[in-house]
Amino acid sequence: MWFSRRLLVVAMAAACLDCLPAPATEDNQALPFAVAASVEEFCGRPLFVPIQELWRKRGGWGGILTAADGTVIAFRSPGGGEIRRSHDGGVTWQPAQPIDQNSDPATANGGNALVDETTGALLYVNPEKGWLYRSHDSGSTWNREAIEVRADHAGLRPGVEGAGAMQCGITLAFGAHKGRLLSPARIMGPENSNDVQWRPYHFSTAIHSDDHGKTWQTSHPFPVLGTGEAAIAERSDGTLLYNSREHMSRGNRFLATSYDGGNLWVEPRRSTDLPDGPRGSSYGLMGGMVRLPVANHDILLFSNVDTNAGAMPSQTGGSIAGGREKITVWASFDGGRSWPVKRRLYEGPSAYSCLGVGRSGTPSEGRIFLIFEGGPAGSHAAVNVTSFNLTWLLNGQPLPTP
């Protein structure tokens, strides 16, 4: 029954292809944060900050973002529900602190972070558990709130920490839905299990809120089954690019597009450029994707490993099949249509990763942040951070013309 419902959802999404709205063109006035930076801020002399270890344990799927005042915040989750903050653009980091300071730290576990760019508040949201934590002081203190999460058209909601292991959410900046909060999420099937036999029942989804996080609507499914752990970026024409891991077939990342503010995802396709973990495996790997907030540019960055190693899960009993190394960042200068630039940040063990971007007029200005599992500790059981600028990433290549 559950399987037939899920197929019905995908069919419903496909049936809507003929009634898609045009890309949002309500006005050309974006929310200020979306165009706050000039491209020159990310250029200048090459910058690369040496890799630093934030946690000697897993949890690199928590994400990294920059608050409105420039405070950089790295999240560790699951297994932690804690953060580390930097006030100098990621050069030094304060000790770890729990998000929920009044109870067991694991209480605030498995959420996904984002900035409400309209109010400046930080949110850490778990749709499966029905809560969010909100901070009005750049992550120094947090208050817990109950939220309502509305099901999709088939009655399904994200489950098993369904917003964990995602790139941080975003606030839409362009078109008819600007101000909307949007986060990638995941539905894991009737058993909420990652065992091999249940992976065909997984699929990526999204949740969005138009009331600053009080209520969230689950979107139509991402139109590829077997997916999960994803990232979403908004282009300056108001369209959205969805970029998802997949767990069932060897090949690159799956992409889709939304023309209605993140409710319906269409045009499913494999990327011709972006790997989904080690190329020798079908198991995939969480990666990050973020847009630089520059006017008249749609510069997107993507992070993942870049290796032909790995083995099919069928050869390993369904476990991680090796080859997780060589963390790399790719750059697109046309909104994700092509990815002509890439540069490796670390040769050794590398796993889950997320990207963040600094803010104009703060110590984080012009910096791109990468949080990833692996690094010099010699295994995947550590969470590391580094930062760099676009000049370093281009590595002597000229900045492409948009």
N, C-alpha and C positions, 0 to 999 in steps of 0.2 A: 504493500500500500504506500509506504513512504517513498519507495523508489519510483512508483508511477506518478506520485505527486511531484517529485522532483523533475521528472521528464516533462510534466505538464508545465512547470514553471519555465523551463528552458524554451519550450514551444511557444509559450505566451510571449516571451521576450522576442523570439524570432518573428512572431506574427506582427509585432509592433514596428518592424523595420519600415513599412510603407507609410507609417504615420508619424515619423520622426519630426520634431520641430527643427527649424533651421538653427544654426549656431547663434548664441545669444548676442544681440546687437542693440539692446535697449538704450545704451549710451556708452560713451567712451571714457567715462570717469570711473577709474578703478579706485578701490580702497587704497589709501595712501601707502600702506606697507608694501603693496605689490610692485610699486614703481619707485620705492624710496631710495634705491641705490643707483649709482651710475656704474656702467661696466668698468670704468677706470678704477673704481674702488677694489675690484677683484684682480686687477692687473698690477702694474708697477714691478718692483724687483721680485724675483721668485721667492716664495715663502714656503717652508715646510718645517713644521714643529715636530721634533722627535717623538716617537710613540711613547706614551705613558700608560702604565697599568693602573686602572681604576679599581678593579676587583679581581682577586685571585679565585674566581669561581665563574661558572657560566651565568648567562643572563644578558647577553649583548643584544637581545631583541627588544630591550626596553626603549631604545631610541635616544636621540639627542636633539635639542632645540634651543633657541635663543629667545629669552623673554624680551619684553618691550624696552627694558632699560639696558639691554645688552648682556645680562647674566646668562651664561651658558649652562645648561642643565642636562646632565646625563642620567638616564633612568635605568635601573637594573630590575628586570622582571622577565619571567617568573622566578620564583625562588627567593625573592627579596622584598620587593615593594619599597625600594629605597633609591635615593638620588645622591649625586655629588654635583656641586656647583662651582663655577669659575667666574670671578669678577674681572679678570684681566685677559679675556679673549681666549681662554683655554691654555694659558701658559702654566698656571698653577691651579690646584683644585682643593676645595675644602674637604674635610673628612665626610664620609658617608653619613647620611641621616635618613631615618624612616619617614615615609610620606605620612603615615598615621602614627603620630607620636603618643597616642593615648591607649594603644592596644598592641597586640602581637603584630610585628611588622608585616607578617604574611597576610594580614587582613587586607592590605592595599597591594594586591598581587594580580598580575595578569591583565592590567589595563593598557590603554594606549594614550599617549600624551598629545596635546595640541595646544596652540595659543588661539584664544578667541580674539582676533585682531580688532574687533569692534570695541570690546571693553578692556582689553589688555590682560584679562585673566588667563591663567594657566589651568588646563583641565587634564585630568587623568581618568579615563573612562573605561569601565568594564560592563559591556551590555549584557553579558551572560549572567553576571551577578546582580545587575540592576543598580549600580552605584557609580558615582564619580566623585573625585576629590577636586576641589577648586582652590586656587591660590591667587591672592591679590597682591602678594609681596615677592614675586619672582621666585617662588618655591621655598621661601623661608618657613611658612606655615601653611597648612592645608585644612580645609573643612570638608567633611564627608556629606554627600547629599544622595537621597534616593532619586532614581530617574525612571521614566517610563520608556520602554523599548517596544515599539510597535512592530508586529510581524510583517513579512512580505505578503504578496498576494496568495501564496500557498500556505500561509500560517506558520512560517518558519522564522526563527530568530537565531542570531549567532549563539553558539554554545561552546562549552569548555574553554573558558577564557577567550571568547571569540574575537576579541580585539587585540589579544597579545600576539607577539611575533609579527608586527607590522611596522612599516615606516610611519613616523608620526603623522597625525591627521593635519588637515589644512582648513583655513577659512577661505571660502570662495571670494574672489576679488573683482570679478568682471561680470557684466551682464545682469540678467534678471534676478539671479539668485545670490548676488554678492552679499556677504555677511553670513551665509550658511556655513555651519560647521560640518565637516565631512571627514570620515575616517574609514579606511579599509577594515574589513572584518572577515570572519570565516564561519561557515557552517560545516560541521564534521559528520553528519549522517546520523542514523538512528541509534548507533551504539556509542557515539562520541569517542571513537577509537581511531588510532593511527595504525592499527594492525593492517597488514597488506590487503586482506580481503575487504576492508572497509574503505580503502582509499578511493575507489570509484564513486563513493557517495559524498565525498568532500566537494565543496566548491567555495570560491571566494565570493564575497558580497561587499556591501558598504552600508554604513549607517550615517544619517544626516539629521541635523537639528537646525530649526529656524527660530528657536526661542532660547538660545545661549546655553543649551545643554539640558534643559528640563525634560524634553521629550525627544526621542530619536526614532526615525523611520528606517526600517530595513529595506534596502533597495531590491530591485530585481536581481537575480543571480548574475554574477560574471558568467558569460556564456560558454565556458569550458569546464567540464567535469574533471574531478581529480585535482583541483587547484586549491591553494591556500597560501597564506603569508605573502602580503602584497604591498603595493605602494601606489599612490595616486598623485598626479600633478595636474595643475590647471594651466592651460595656455592662455595667452593674452586675448584670444578671441572668445573666451568663455568655455571652450570645449575642454574635456577632461581626458587624460590618458591614464588608463589603468594598466598596471604592470604586475603580473602574478607569477609566483612559483607554481609548478605542476609536479605531480608525484608519480606519474604513470607511464611516461614515454620519454625516451632520450631525445633531447633537442633543446633549443633556446627558449627564452621566456615567452609567455603568452601575453598579448596586449589586447585591449579593447578600448572603445571610445564612448563617452557620454555627451549628448547634446542638450540634456535637460537638467543639469546641475547635479548629476550623480544618482539619479533614480533608475534609469534604464541604460544598460551597457550593451553595445552592439559592435559590429565589425570585428569579431574575434580573429586573431591572426598570430602567427609566431613571428617574433622579432628575427630579422636577418642578421643582427649584430650581437645581441646581448645574451650571454650564456646563462643557463639556469643551474648553477653549481658546476661540479666537475663534468666535463662533456662525456666521460665514459659511463655515467650513471643516469638513470631515469629519476633518481630520488629528488633532485632539485635542491635549492638552497635559498633561504630568505636573503633578499637584497634590498638596498635603499634606493630611492629616487626622489629628487628635489629640484625645484625650479629656482634659479637665481632671480631675485626681485628687481629686475632691470627693465625700464621702459623701452619699448620697441625691440626687445629681444625675447626670444623664447629659448633660453639656455637651460637645458636639463642635464642633470648629472645622475649616473647610475653606479652602484657599487655591487660587486660580487667577486667570486674567485675566477681566475682565468687559467684553466689547466685542462689538458686532454686526459687526465688521469681518471681514476674511479672505476667501479665495476657495477654491473646491474644488480639490484637488490635480490633478484632470484638466485644469484650466485653466493649471496651472503646471508640468506635467511631473512631478508627484509631489513637488515640493519644498515646503518650508514656505511657506504661502500667505499670509503677512502677518497683520497685526492683533494681534500679540502685544504687548499693552500693558495698562495699568490693572490692576496687581496688587491683588487684593481678598481680604478674609477674610470668610467667612460663619460664623454661629453657629447651632447647634441646641441646644435645651434639653429635647428629648425623645428623645435617642439617635439622631438622624438621620432621624426621621420627617418633620420640617418644619424649615425653615431661615429663620426670620423676620427675622434681623438680618444685615446686611452693611455693611462699610465699606471704602472704597478707601484703600490705603496709599501708592500712587504712581501718577501719571498716565502716565508715560512708558514706554519699552521694558521689557517684563516677560516672562519665560518660565518655565522650570522653578522649582518652589518646594517647600519642606518646612516643617513646623511643629515646634516644640518647646515644652516647658513647664518652668518653674522648680520648685524644691524648697523646701518649708517649712524655716524656720530657717537659710537660707543667703542670700547676696546675690542669688540668682536668684528668691527667693520672690515669688510673685504675678505673675511676668512670663511673657508668651507671646512666643516667638521665631519670627521668619520669616526664612528664608534664600531668596534668589531671584536668578535671573539677570536682568540688565538694569540699571536704575537710572541715576543721573546720568551715568555714563560715555557715555551716548548710544547704546548698542547692547545686544545680548544677551550680548556677550562680556565680562561681568564678573559676579562673584558678590558679592552684597550681603547685609547683615543689618540687621535692626531688631528692636525689642521694644516691647511695649505691654501694657496690662492690659485687663481686661474692661470696666471703666468707659469707657475710651477707645473700645472697640469698640461699646459700646451707644450712645454719642454722645447722651446725654440720655434714652434710653429706660429705663424701669424694668426691673429684672432679672425675667424671667418666672418664675412659680412652677412648680416641677417637677411 
